[in-house]
Amino acid sequence: MPPAATQKHRTHLALLIVVAAGLAAGGRLLAASRHDDVAAAAATAPPSVLTRETAAFRYEYHLVTGRESLFAKCDGTRRFVDVSGENAAAVAACRRAIQAELGVGDLSDLRRPDEDRDAIARLRAIGYL
């Protein structure tokens, strides 16, 4: 090959390397910004389970299903038996405390039934509900 053609190919190869490096860096920046967006959304999104701990109980309200549970603690450990039927007053007190913390009239106001239908169907399909 003549020297001018070799120089031309080297120049094109160098430009190709620079462009590829720029695209790779841009892809990393884009991935990092997407990760930051997801992290920010997760930080601002409300939790799917609201909890309240007392000396004797752990109260849970599941925003997806609208179900509330009360679990008794014994000797510092939690038993995973729902005792809300026998402790309606404790359930109501925990619910009121969470409502006051969040500034809502009712916890069901926080639910998004239209968005959560698919999640509920999936949970039922695998036996959680």
FENVENCOR-V763646 format. One record per residue. N is the residue number from 1. SS is DSSP state (A for helix, B for strand, O for the rest). OMEGA is omega as a letter, one per 30 degrees, with the letter a starting at -180 (999 if undefined). Layout:
N:SS:OMEGA, N:SS:OMEGA
This chain:
1:O:l, 2:O:a, 3:A:a, 4:A:l, 5:A:l, 6:A:l, 7:A:a, 8:A:l, 9:A:l, 10:A:l, 11:A:l, 12:A:l, 13:A:l, 14:A:l, 15:A:l, 16:A:l, 17:A:l, 18:A:l, 19:A:l, 20:A:l, 21:A:l, 22:A:l, 23:A:l, 24:A:l, 25:A:l, 26:A:l, 27:A:l, 28:A:l, 29:A:l, 30:A:l, 31:A:l, 32:A:a, 33:A:l, 34:A:l, 35:A:l, 36:A:l, 37:A:l, 38:A:l, 39:A:l, 40:A:l, 41:A:l, 42:A:a, 43:A:a, 44:A:a, 45:O:l, 46:O:l, 47:O:l, 48:O:l, 49:B:l, 50:B:a, 51:B:l, 52:B:l, 53:B:l, 54:O:a, 55:O:a, 56:O:a, 57:B:l, 58:B:l, 59:B:l, 60:B:l, 61:B:a, 62:B:a, 63:O:a, 64:O:a, 65:O:a, 66:O:a, 67:O:l, 68:B:a, 69:B:l, 70:B:a, 71:B:l, 72:B:l, 73:B:l, 74:B:l, 75:O:l, 76:O:l, 77:B:l, 78:B:l, 79:B:a, 80:B:l, 81:B:a, 82:B:a, 83:O:a, 84:O:l, 85:O:a, 86:O:a, 87:O:a, 88:A:a, 89:A:l, 90:A:l, 91:A:a, 92:A:a, 93:A:l, 94:A:l, 95:A:l, 96:A:a, 97:A:l, 98:A:l, 99:A:l, 100:A:l, 101:A:a, 102:A:l, 103:O:l, 104:O:l, 105:O:a, 106:O:a, 107:A:l, 108:A:l, 109:A:a, 110:A:a, 111:O:l, 112:O:a, 113:A:l, 114:A:a, 115:A:a, 116:A:a, 117:A:a, 118:A:l, 119:A:l, 120:A:l, 121:A:l, 122:A:l, 123:A:l, 124:A:a, 125:A:a, 126:O:l, 127:O:l, 128:O:a, 129:O:999
